[in-house]
Amino acid sequence: MKRICLMLAAALMASSAFAQDARMQQVQSRFEAADTNHDGKLTPAEAQAGMPLVAKNFDQIDTAHKGYVTLDDIAQFAAKRHQ
């Protein structure tokens, strides 16, 4: 439920809410495919294999230095970049 609320909030902040929502759905699909062990987290290796742009920005997305990123982390990073 938290993911859905975060995606909705991100979509409303964008100039085109519908385009942003579609983009977040695409990101969510790619995240789920890259998350090979289905734990809701992407390691650097999973990101490199399935989401190269996330891998490229991994350290900036993983602001808490947990060693993994979540869909929420990626959405927050994307929202900050589009402000």
N, C-alpha and C positions, 0 to 999 in steps of 0.2 A: 504494500500500500504506500509506503514511504517513497519508493521509486516512482510510482505513478504521480504522486503529489509533486515531487521534485521535477519530473519531466513536464508536468502541466505548468508549474511556476516558471520554468525556463522558457516554455513556449509563449507564455503571455508576455514576458519581458521583451521578446524579439519583435521587430517591426512587422513581421509576417508570422502570426501565431500558427497558422496552418502549416507553413513551410517548416517552421522550427519543430513542430510536433512530428511531422513526417521524418525529419532529420533525426530526432531523438529515437524514434521507433527503429530507424535504420541502425543507429548506434547500438541500441539495445540488442538487436538481432545479431549484429557483428560481435558484440561483447559475449553473448550467450554461446556463439559458435567458437569463439577464442577460448572461453573458459572450459577447457577440456575435462577438468575434474569436477565441474559443476558445483564449486564451492562459493560462487558469488564474488570471487576475487581473481584478478589477473596478476600473475607473476611477471617479471620482466620477460621470461622466456615465452609465456603464453601470449603476451602482448606482441612480442617480436614476430611470432608465428602467425597471429591472426589480426592484429591491429597495429600495423607499423607506425602510424602517426602517434598512437598512444605510447608505443615503445620509444619513439624519438623524444617525446616530452615526459617520459616516465617520472623523472626526478622532480619536475615542476608539478606534476599531478599528485605525486605521493608526498604531499607537504608534511605529513606526520612521520615520514621515513619508516613506514611499516614493512616495506618490502613487497607490497602488493597494492593494487588500486581496485576500487569498486566502481560500479556504474555511477553511483552518487559522486564519487571523486571526479570522474571524467565529466559529468554534467556540470559540476561546480567550476571546473577548469574552463570548460567551454563557455559558460556564462560570463566568467571574468574576462575572457578574451573578446567577447562581443559587446562589452559595455561601452 
